[in-house]
Amino acid sequence: SSILFWLNLFSFIGLLRKIDLIPVFFNKAGSIALGLSWILLDYFLFMHKKKYETIISLFKDESKSKRFRKGLLVLLYVLLSVVVFVLGALYKPGKI
């Protein structure tokens, strides 16, 4: 989910950049370096020393209905993230 968060953030920033509401903050190399540093940070926050097991144990005792509802919310978040990313990539200023 952290990767989707950053995908959403960069998609939003890219869209704002396309409509000239914000200046360019990073060139291509800077953007890649920033993305890789966030992946490294995510690794140490969630994967290093199996920290993900602690997160899993917090939700182990959820009921099936609650797990289903939360699963639908996660699915909706993933789908909307992909839609925002694709629409941002396809958007051409002045064409709407």
N, C-alpha and C positions, 0 to 999 in steps of 0.2 A: 504494500500500500504506500510505502514511502516513495517508491519509484513513481507511482501514479501521482502522488502529490507534487513531485518535482516536474513531472510531465505537464501537469495542469498549470503549475506556476510558470514554466517556460512558455507554454502555449499562450497563456494570458499575456505575458510580457511581449511575446512575438506579435500577438494581435495588436496590442497597444502601439508597438513599434511600427507595424504596417500602416496604421492610421495616423502616424506621426504625433502621438500624444506623449511619447517619451523618446529620449535619444538612445542611440546604440550604446549599451554599457560594455559589451564584450565583443571582441572579434571571434572568429571561429575557433582559434586555438584556446582563447580564454574560456569560451563556453565549454569546450571539451574538457579542459582542466577542472573547471568548476563542477561539471557533471561527474567526473571521475572521483573528485574529492568527496562528493556527497555519497557516492557508492561506497567508498572506503569508510566514511562515517557511519553509514547504515550497517555495514558489516560489523563494526565494533559495537554498535548499539544493540544489534539483534542476534548476530550469528556467533560472535566471539565467545568462547567458553559456554556455548549452548544456551545463551540467554533466552532464546525463543521458547525453550521448554518451560520457563517460568511463566511466560505469556500464555502458553497453551494450558498450563495447569489452572490459570485463573478462570478459564472458560469451560473447564472439563465437566462441571456439574450443571450446566445449563439444560433447561428442558428442550425437547425437540421442537416445540412451537417457537420458542424464543430463538433457538439456533436457526430455524427456517426463516424467520422474519429478518434477523440480522444478515443471513446469507443473501436474501433478496436485496437488502440495502447495499451490500457490498457489490453484488452483480450490477445493480443500477449505477453505482459509483464508477465501476469499471467501464460500463458501456458509455456513460456520459463523458468520461475522460477521453475515450477513443473518439467519440463524436466531436468533442471540442478540439482535439488535436487535428483531426482531418479537416474540419471546417476552417480552422485557423490556417492550415496549410493551403487550402483552396481559395481562401478569401483574396480578392483583388480589390484594392481601394477604388471607389468610384463605380463599382459594378453592381451594387445592390439597388 
